[in-house]
């Protein structure tokens, strides 16, 4: 479980790697910008910054809301205790998955600040070097690098360990230059008992994401043969 450091009565620092001696400033993009360590920004479940620093290469993510509620509340969540906060839950799950040797980012730390019963939070993980997400690989016509059977086998490993990914899609599957497959973005995910129903819903969600992107982009195509190879890897 993450170690807890109380910065103030309202701000709590969580660390999964005490050796790094992270501080509150590590969760402020302007701190990294002042050190010329801010390498870029990205999209995902929240605001994302990529950091190349003397301490390592990290991804900083600020938790954001989705759906209709985001129109009037972008980043505040009801606070019901540390163990229910999003950074605590995600760091804890990442620690478990790292211990299981699953291909996920290494957790670094988190931060949350509470005000009037609500909190805002950030998460810091280690960068997966030289990796692209499955969406970008397919869209840039680099399908020859995609081993769909291997992707199916990797997703099966997560399910065999009871890992439920609440938003399994082609943006959250990454492949590095060694063709190793990774899974990212475990906000609102959890370890569950092994029941086939949620496992199948995970696979269905991935298929829907592929179909959705295929309908949106003329240069994004996944053939029936490729999807069958994924299923063969999953069920094999």
C-alpha positions in Angstrom: 0.0 0.0 0.0 1.2 3.6 -0.6 2.9 5.4 2.2 1.2 8.5 3.5 2.8 11.9 4.2 0.5 14.6 5.6 1.7 17.8 4.0 -0.9 19.9 5.7 -4.3 19.3 7.4 -5.9 19.4 3.9 -3.1 17.9 1.6 -1.8 14.4 1.6 1.1 13.0 -0.3 1.1 9.3 -1.3 4.3 7.5 -2.3 4.8 4.0 -3.8 8.6 4.6 -4.1 10.0 6.1 -0.9 13.5 6.0 -2.3 12.6 8.8 -4.7 11.7 11.2 -1.9 9.0 12.9 -3.9 7.5 16.2 -2.7 4.3 18.2 -3.3 6.1 20.2 -6.0 6.4 17.1 -8.2 2.7 17.3 -8.9 2.9 20.8 -10.2 3.7 21.0 -14.0 5.2 24.5 -13.5 7.9 23.0 -11.2 9.0 20.7 -14.0 8.8 23.5 -16.5 11.2 25.5 -14.3 13.6 22.7 -14.5 13.3 22.3 -18.3 12.0 18.8 -17.6 8.5 19.2 -19.1 8.6 17.1 -22.3 5.0 17.5 -23.5 1.3 17.1 -22.8 -1.2 14.5 -23.7 -4.8 13.3 -23.4 -6.5 10.7 -21.3 -8.7 10.5 -18.3 -7.6 13.9 -17.2 -4.8 16.4 -18.0 -1.5 14.7 -18.7 2.1 15.9 -18.7 5.3 14.0 -19.7 8.4 14.6 -17.6 12.0 13.9 -18.4 14.0 14.7 -15.3 17.2 14.0 -13.5 15.1 11.7 -11.2 13.5 9.7 -14.1 10.9 9.8 -16.8 7.4 10.2 -15.5 3.8 10.7 -16.5 1.8 13.2 -14.4 -2.0 13.0 -14.6 -4.6 15.2 -13.0 -7.8 13.4 -12.3 -10.8 14.9 -14.2 -14.4 14.1 -14.4 -16.1 12.8 -17.5 -19.7 13.0 -18.9 -22.2 15.7 -18.3 -21.1 16.5 -14.8 -17.7 17.7 -16.2 -19.6 20.7 -17.7 -19.9 22.2 -14.2 -17.4 20.2 -12.1 -14.2 19.3 -13.9 -11.9 18.0 -11.2 -13.6 17.9 -7.8 -14.6 14.6 -6.1 -16.6 13.9 -3.0 -14.1 13.0 -0.2 -15.1 9.9 1.8 -11.6 9.0 3.2 -8.1 8.3 2.0 -8.7 4.7 1.1 -11.6 5.7 -1.2 -9.6 8.4 -3.0 -8.7 7.8 -6.7 -5.0 8.2 -6.3 -4.9 5.8 -3.3 -7.0 3.2 -5.2 -5.0 3.4 -8.4 -1.6 3.3 -6.7 -2.6 0.4 -4.6 -3.8 -1.5 -7.7 -0.7 -0.7 -9.6 1.4 -1.9 -6.7 -0.5 -5.2 -6.7 -0.1 -5.6 -10.5 3.6 -4.9 -10.4 3.9 -7.6 -7.7 2.1 -10.0 -10.1 4.6 -9.0 -12.8 1.8 -7.7 -15.1 2.9 -5.2 -17.8 1.7 -1.9 -16.2 3.5 1.3 -15.4 5.5 1.5 -12.2 3.6 3.6 -9.6 5.5 6.6 -8.2 3.1 8.6 -6.1 -0.1 10.6 -5.7 -1.4 13.8 -4.1 -4.8 15.0 -3.1 -6.1 18.1 -1.4 -9.4 18.4 0.4 -11.6 21.5 0.6 -15.2 21.7 1.8 -15.7 18.0 1.6 -14.3 17.6 -1.9 -10.8 16.8 -3.2 -8.7 17.3 -6.2 -5.9 14.8 -7.1 -2.9 13.9 -9.2 -1.1 10.7 -10.0 2.6 10.1 -11.0 3.8 7.0 -12.7 6.9 6.0 -14.6 6.9 6.4 -18.4 6.8 3.4 -20.6 9.7 4.1 -22.9 9.5 4.0 -26.7 5.8 2.9 -26.7 2.8 3.9 -28.8 -0.8 3.2 -28.1 -2.7 0.7 -30.3 -4.9 3.4 -31.7 -1.9 5.4 -33.1 -0.2 2.3 -34.4 -3.3 1.2 -36.4 -4.1 4.7 -37.6 -0.5 5.3 -38.8 -0.7 2.0 -40.9 1.9 0.1 -38.8 -0.2 -3.0 -38.4 2.6 -5.3 -39.3 4.0 -4.6 -35.8 0.7 -5.7 -34.1 0.5 -9.2 -32.8 -3.2 -9.6 -32.0 -2.8 -13.0 -30.6 -0.2 -11.7 -28.1 -2.6 -8.9 -27.1 -5.3 -11.4 -26.4 -2.9 -13.4 -24.3 -1.9 -10.4 -22.3 -5.5 -9.4 -21.6 -6.2 -12.9 -20.4 -3.3 -12.6 -17.9 -5.0 -9.6 -16.4 -8.3 -11.4 -16.2 -6.7 -14.5 -14.7 -5.5 -12.3 -11.9 -8.9 -10.8 -11.4 -8.0 -7.4 -12.9 -11.0 -5.5 -14.2 -10.2 -2.5 -16.4 -13.2 -0.1 -16.4 -12.2 1.5 -19.7 -10.3 -1.1 -21.8 -9.9 0.4 -25.2 -7.4 0.9 -28.0 -5.9 4.0 -26.4 -5.0 2.1 -23.1 -3.1 -0.7 -24.8 0.5 0.2 -25.7 3.3 -1.6 -27.6 6.9 -0.7 -27.2 9.8 -1.1 -29.6 10.5 -4.6 -28.3 6.9 -5.4 -29.2 6.0 -5.8 -25.5 2.4 -5.1 -24.8 1.4 -2.9 -21.9 -1.9 -1.8 -20.4 -2.3 1.7 -18.8 -4.8 4.0 -17.1 -6.3 2.1 -14.1 -8.5 4.9 -12.7 -11.7 3.4 -11.4 -10.4 -0.2 -12.0 -10.1 -2.9 -9.4 -9.2 -6.5 -8.6 -12.4 -8.7 -8.7 -13.3 -12.3 -8.2 -12.9 -14.3 -11.4 -16.4 -14.3 -13.0 -16.8 -14.7 -16.7 -19.5 -12.0 -17.0 -17.2 -9.0 -16.3 -14.4 -10.6 -18.3 -16.6 -10.8 -21.4 -17.8 -7.2 -20.9 -14.2 -6.1 -20.9 -13.6 -7.8 -24.2 -16.8 -6.4 -25.6 -15.7 -2.9 -24.5 -12.4 -3.2 -26.4 -14.2 -4.4 -29.5 -16.6 -1.4 -29.3 -13.7 1.0 -29.1 -12.1 -0.5 -32.2 -15.4 -0.3 -34.1 -16.0 3.3 -32.9 -12.6 4.4 -34.1 -13.0 2.5 -37.4 -16.3 4.4 -38.0 -14.6 7.8 -37.2 -11.4 7.4 -39.1 -11.1 6.1 -42.7 -7.4 5.0 -42.1 -8.3 3.0 -39.0 -9.1 -0.6 -39.8 -9.1 -3.9 -37.8 -10.0 -6.9 -39.9 -12.1 -9.8 -38.8 -9.0 -12.0 -39.1 -7.1 -9.8 -36.7 -9.9 -9.8 -34.1 -10.2 -13.6 -34.4 -6.4 -13.7 -33.7 -7.0 -11.6 -30.5 -9.7 -14.1 -29.4 -7.5 -17.0 -30.2 -4.8 -15.5 -28.0 -7.3 -14.8 -25.2 -8.9 -18.3 -25.2 -5.8 -20.2 -26.1 
